[in-house]
Amino acid sequence: MKFTNQSDLALLLLRITFGGLMFINHGMGMAARVLAGELARFGDPIGLGPEVSLVLAAFAEAVCAVLIVLGLFTRWAAIPLIITMIVAVFVVHMDDPFKKMEMGLLYLTAFLAIFMTGPGRYSIDEQYRKI
């Protein structure tokens, strides 16, 4: 029995888990709000306006999360997610108890790891790199 590179399997697991959970638990709801036109009912944590803030968060949490799962434009897709998690943890939840910040910190750490390592062998990025 031949074993594949466990690092590549670990990166696949990391991408599917964190990208998938981000999309399902956060991105789908954000995207639905944007598509329903509920743009004004969102916070404005960095002063861009609630509409722009929602669209940027929805883009990161829906579109970029799916790209992470697929391993397509992985490092580029990780950047908006990292920025979104930095804002969530260090701006939105800064004065909250640590328990409120914990999930954002976990996502931030995972997306930083994906950004630093890349998607691994089991990704669309890697398949196109071979062409």
WOKALIN-V163871 format. One record per residue. N is the residue number from 1. PHI is phi as a letter, one per 40 degrees, with the letter a starting at -180 (999 if undefined). PSI is psi in whole degrees, -180 to 180 (none if undefined). OMEGA is omega in degrees with one decimal (none if undefined). Layout:
N;PHI;PSI;OMEGA / N;PHI;PSI;OMEGA
This chain:
1;999;125;-179.1 / 2;c;130;179.8 / 3;c;139;175.5 / 4;c;170;178.6 / 5;c;117;-177.0 / 6;c;-26;177.5 / 7;c;-41;179.1 / 8;c;-39;176.5 / 9;c;-38;178.1 / 10;c;-41;177.8 / 11;c;-39;176.2 / 12;c;-46;178.3 / 13;c;-43;178.4 / 14;c;-46;-179.3 / 15;c;-47;-178.0 / 16;c;-44;-177.3 / 17;c;-58;-174.1 / 18;c;-39;176.1 / 19;c;-43;-179.9 / 20;c;-45;178.8 / 21;c;-38;177.7 / 22;c;-45;-179.5 / 23;c;-49;-175.1 / 24;c;-47;-173.1 / 25;c;-22;-175.0 / 26;b;-49;-173.2 / 27;c;-42;-179.2 / 28;c;-42;178.9 / 29;c;-42;178.5 / 30;c;-45;180.0 / 31;c;-39;178.4 / 32;c;-39;177.9 / 33;c;-42;178.9 / 34;c;-47;-178.3 / 35;c;-28;178.4 / 36;c;-5;178.7 / 37;g;19;179.3 / 38;c;52;-173.0 / 39;c;-32;-173.9 / 40;c;-13;-177.9 / 41;c;60;-179.2 / 42;a;151;178.7 / 43;c;167;179.2 / 44;b;70;-170.5 / 45;c;-25;-177.3 / 46;b;17;171.9 / 47;g;23;177.8 / 48;c;-7;-174.7 / 49;h;148;-176.9 / 50;c;-35;-179.2 / 51;c;-50;-179.7 / 52;c;-42;179.5 / 53;d;-44;179.5 / 54;c;-45;-179.2 / 55;c;-43;178.5 / 56;c;-43;179.0 / 57;c;-41;179.1 / 58;c;-42;177.4 / 59;d;-48;-178.9 / 60;c;-52;-170.5 / 61;c;-19;177.9 / 62;b;-66;-174.3 / 63;c;-51;-176.8 / 64;c;-33;177.5 / 65;c;-42;177.8 / 66;c;-41;177.5 / 67;c;-38;177.0 / 68;c;-47;179.6 / 69;d;-45;-179.0 / 70;c;-22;-174.0 / 71;g;39;-178.9 / 72;b;124;-174.2 / 73;f;42;-166.9 / 74;d;-52;-177.8 / 75;c;-40;177.9 / 76;c;-40;-179.5 / 77;c;-28;-179.7 / 78;c;-30;-175.1 / 79;c;-52;178.0 / 80;c;-34;178.1 / 81;c;-40;177.1 / 82;c;-47;179.9 / 83;c;-44;179.3 / 84;c;-42;-179.8 / 85;c;-34;175.3 / 86;c;-45;178.1 / 87;c;-45;-178.9 / 88;c;-46;-175.5 / 89;c;-51;-168.9 / 90;c;-5;175.7 / 91;b;-60;-175.0 / 92;c;-46;-174.3 / 93;b;15;-175.8 / 94;d;-39;-177.8 / 95;c;2;179.5 / 96;c;164;174.4 / 97;c;155;-177.3 / 98;d;-36;-179.0 / 99;d;-34;177.6 / 100;c;-27;-178.0 / 101;c;-19;-170.5 / 102;d;-49;-177.4 / 103;c;-42;177.3 / 104;c;-39;177.8 / 105;c;-37;177.2 / 106;c;-47;176.9 / 107;c;-44;179.5 / 108;d;-46;-180.0 / 109;c;-44;-179.8 / 110;c;-45;-178.4 / 111;c;-32;172.8 / 112;c;-42;179.0 / 113;c;-42;178.6 / 114;c;-40;177.6 / 115;c;-44;-176.5 / 116;c;-35;-175.6 / 117;c;-26;-171.3 / 118;g;-179;-170.6 / 119;c;-19;-175.5 / 120;g;178;-174.3 / 121;c;-32;-175.8 / 122;c;69;-176.9 / 123;a;159;176.5 / 124;c;-37;177.6 / 125;d;-46;-177.4 / 126;c;-37;-179.7 / 127;c;-39;178.7 / 128;c;-27;178.1 / 129;c;-30;-178.6 / 130;c;-20;-175.9 / 131;c;none;none
